[in-house]
Amino acid sequence: MALLVFLTFLSLIVNQYVPVWMKDTEASHMSGAFGQFGTFKGSVDLQMLAALMAQNAGVHYIPITTFSPVTLGVDGVPIFSSPTVGNLYSLPDSSRFTTQLTYNIRGVNTKLNETSAGRIALDVLNRYYIPQSVVYENGAVIRSQSDGQAVRADPTFEVDVVNNSVQVSWTHVSLFGQGSASGTTTEGIHSKLLGVDRQDYANVRSDLWINATTVSGVAWVAYFNRTLGIAFGVERSEFTLPGYSFSTAYLSGQIQSLSITTPYYKLTADYKTSKLAYDIVIRIYNDWNNTKPLVSPITVVRIQHAFVNIAIAEKGAEVEI
C-alpha cells in the first residue's frame, strides 16, 4: 500500500506538476530574454548617440565595449525533467538591408545604394512552452514563433509629413563578428561601436526603396505598414477603396507572400525556399515632378549608418573586438 501511494504521488508530480512548472518557467525565461535583447539594443543606441554627440562637439570619440548578459535556457527539475537549451549566435552576413534612391546634386542625378547586414538571435527549444526566437537586426528586436512574428522594439525609422512634403529618417546598423554559445547558462553579447555616419539627401528624384532579405520579413512588413500608415493617415476601412489592396498567400500554415498597396507606398514580402528567408520590398512613392495624384514630394532622406563589432560569450579566436 505504501508503494502504491508513493507511485501515485510520483506520477502526480511527473504528469501534472512538472509540465505546468516548466511551462511557466520557459514562458518567464522568454520574457526575460526579450528584455535582455532590449537592453542590448539600448546599449547600441546609446553608443551611437555618444558618437554623434562627440562629432557635433568636434572631439574624438573613444569607443567603449558594452556587455549585455543573455540567459540562454532553463535548468530542468532534477530527476524529473531535463534542461531547456538555448542557442545564441551572431551571423554578420545575414539579414541584408539596402536603401536605394536617386538624388540630384549640382544638376547631376546620383544613385544612392546604402547597405547593412548582421543578425543576432537566441533560439530556445522550448518543450512545454512554444519554441521561440528573439532576434536583433538593423536596430529592431523581433520576437517570433511558429505561428507569427512581430517587431517588439522599433528601429530608427521616422516618416514626417509636413506642409504637403515627406521627410524620412532611417538608420542602418551593420554588425561585424561571429560567434555562438549554447546551453542554459547566462552568457552575453559584447558590442563596440566602430563608427557612425550620417548623410542628408535632398532633391530626391525617385521613389524611396528599402529592400531586405530576412527570416523576419513578415514582421518587418507589418512594422513598416503600421509606421507608414500612421504617417500618411491610412485607415483600415480605406482598403475597400480603389488604389488600396491587401493580399496574403499561405502554404502549410506559413505566409508565402504578402502585399500591401496604398496610393502612398507599397510593401511586399515573398518567401524564397532557396534562401529560407523572405525578400521584402518597401517602396515609398515620391511626386518630385508633380505627376502623381495624392502623392507628396520627398524633400529629404536622412540616413544614419552605424558599424558595430560583436562578440558572443567569451572573446575568442573567432571574433576580434
N, C-alpha and C positions, 0 to 999 in steps of 0.2 A: 504493500500500500504506500509506503514512504517513497519507494522508487517511482511509482506511478504519479504521485504528487509532484515529485521533482521533475520528471519528464514533462508533465503538463505545464509546470511553471517555466521550464526551459523553452518549450515550444511557444509559449505566450511571448516570451522575450524575443525569440528569433523571428517570429512571424508577425508580431504586432508592434512591439516597442522599437526594435532596431530600425525597420524601414521608415517609420514615422520620424524617429530621431535623426536618421541620416538624411532624409529628405529636407527637413528643416535646416540641418547643418549645411547641406550643399547649397540650399537657397540663400542662406545667410552668407556663405562664402562668396557666391556670385555677386551679391550686393556689395560686399566689401571689396572684391576685386575691381568692380566698376568704379568705386570711389578711389581706389589706388591709381587706376588709369587716369581718372580725373585729376588727381594730384600731379601725376607725370605731365599731363597736358598743361597744367598751370605753371609748372616749373619751366617748361619750354617757352611758354608765352611770356613769362617774366624775364627770361634771358633775352628774348627778342626786344622787349620794352627797354631793358637796360642798355642793350647795344644801340638802339635808336636814340636814346637819351644821350649816350656818350657821343654819338655822331653829331647831334644837334648842338651839344656843348663844345664840340671841337676838341675833345680829349680822346686819348687812346682807350679803347675798350679792352679790359683784361678778361679773357674767357674764364669761366668757372665751370666746374663739373658738379652737377647735382646728382643725387641718388634718390630714386623713388622705389621703396620696397613694394613687392608684389607677392602675395601668398598664393602659391601655385595650386594647392589642392587641400584635401580634407583628410585628417587622420581617421582611420576607422575605429570601431569599437573592438578592443582586444578580444580575441577568441570568436566573436560573433560576426564581425564584418571587416572586410579588407579596406585599405585606404582608397580614396578617390584621387586619381593622379591628374595633374595639370601640366600642360606643355607651354612654356613661354619662349618665344623666338622672335628674331628680327630678320626681315627679308628686304634688303636695300634696293633690289631690282623690281620689287613687286609694286602694284598699285600706282601705276604711272599716270600722272595728270598733265595735261597740256592746255595752255591758253593761247588762242590764236586770234589775231585781228590785223587789220591794215590801218595805219595812221599816216597822216600827211605831215611831213617835216620839211620846211623850206621848199614847198612846192613839189616834193617827191613823195610818192606813195611807198611806204616802207612796211614790210610784213614783220609782225612780231610772232615768235614761237617760243613761249616760256614753258619749261618742263620741270617736273619734280617727280620723285619716286620714293618709296620706302613704306614699310608696314611693320608694325609691332603687334603681335597677337598673343592672347592667352586662350588656349583651347582646353576646356575642362571636360573630361569624360565622365560626367555625372551618371550614376547608375540608378538613383532613386528620383532625383530632380531632373528636369530637362537638360540634356547636354547643351552647353552654351559656349560662345566665344565673345571675348571683349577685345576690340581692335582699336589701335590708334593709327590713323593715316591722314596725311595732309591737314593736320590741325584739328581733326574731329575724333571723338570717341564713339565707337559704334558697338552696339550690343546685338548679337544675332543668335538665332536658334533655328531648328529645322522648319518651323512654321512662320518665320518672319525675321526681319532685321530693321533697325532704326538707328538714326543718328541721335545719340543721347546728350552729347556735349558738342555744341556747334563750333565749326571752324570760323575763321575770319572771312566772312563774305557779307558784304553790305551793298544794297541797292537803294539809292535815294532818287526819288522823282521830284524834282524841284523846278518850278516855273516851266513846266512842259519840256523838261530835259532830264536825262538819266545820267547818274554818276554811279560808277561801280568800283568797289574796293574788294580786293581778293588777295589772299595770301597763299603762296606755295611753300611747303615745308619738305625739304629733301633730307632723307635720313641715310647716313653712311655707317657701315659697320654691321657685321652679322654675328650671331651667337644664339645659344639656346640653353634652356635649363628645364629639367623635368623632375617631378616628384610632388611632395606635399609640403615641403619646407617654404620658408619665406626667402626669396631671392630678391633681385632688384634690377633696375634699369639705370645705368649711368648715362647721362646726357651732357654734352658740351656744345654750345653754340659756336660754330666756327666763323660765322659772318652773316650779315643780313644786308639786303639790297632793296631799295625802293625806287620805283620809277613811275612817273605820271605820264600818261599818253593822252594828248588832246588831239582834236581834229581827226577823230576816228572815222574812217571811210569804208567800213564794212560792218557786218554783224559781228557780235562777240561770240566766240566759240570756246567752250570748255569741254574737252574730251578726256576720257579716262578708261582704263581697263582695271577693274577691281572686282573682287568677290562680293563686295558690299554695294553693288550697283543699284539695287532696288532702294536701299536706304538713302543713297545719295540723291537719286531722282526724287524721292519723297521729300527730302530736305530742301532741294532747290525749288521744287514746286511750292512748298509751303512759304519759303522766303520770298520768291518772286511773286507769288500770289498776293502776299501781304503788301509788297511794294507797289504793285500795279492795281491793287484793289479788285482782284479777281474773286468772284463769289462762286460757290459750288453750283448754285442754281443756273449760272450762265452757261454751263456745259450742255444745255439743251438748245443753245443758240447757234446760228451759223458761225463758223470760224473757231469754234471750240469743240474739242473731242478728247475722249479718254478711252483707251483700249488696253486690254491685257490678254495674254495667251498663256495657258498653263500646260505643263507636261508632267505627269506623275506627281501632281501637287506642288510643283515648283514653277515659279514665274519664268517663262521663257522669253517673253518680250513685253515691254511696257512703253506706251506712247501717250504723251500729254501735249496737246496743241492749243494755243490761245493766240489772239492777234499780237501778243507782246513777246511770246517766247515759245519754244518747242523743246520738249525733253523726250529722250528715248533711251531705253536700256534693252540690250539684246544679249542673251546668254550664248556664249561660244563654248561648245564642248571641248574643242581643241585647247582652249586656254583655261577651262574650268573657272571662268570668270565672265563678268558682264562687260560689254563695250557700251559706255554711256556717252551721249552727246547732249550738251546743253547749248542751245542757240538763243541768244537774246537779240531781237531784231533792232536794227538801227536805221532810222529815217534821216540820214545825213543830207540827202538831196531832195527832201520833201516830195517823195513819190509813194509813200506807204501810208494809207489812211489809218488813223488811230495810233500809229507808232510815233514815239518821240525820239529825237536825236540823242545819241550817247555823246555827251560833251567831254567826259574824261573817264579814263580807266586807270585806277591806281593799283599797281601790282607790287606786292612785297614778297621777297623770296628769302627764306631762311635756310641755312645749311647747318645741320645738326649731326654731330658724331654720336653714335650709340654703342653701348656695350651691355650685354646681358650677363647678369650674375657677376662672377669674378672677372677682372680684366685678364685676358689670356692672350695666347698667340693668334687667335682668330681675329681679334679686334684690337686695333691701336687707337687709343684715345688720349 
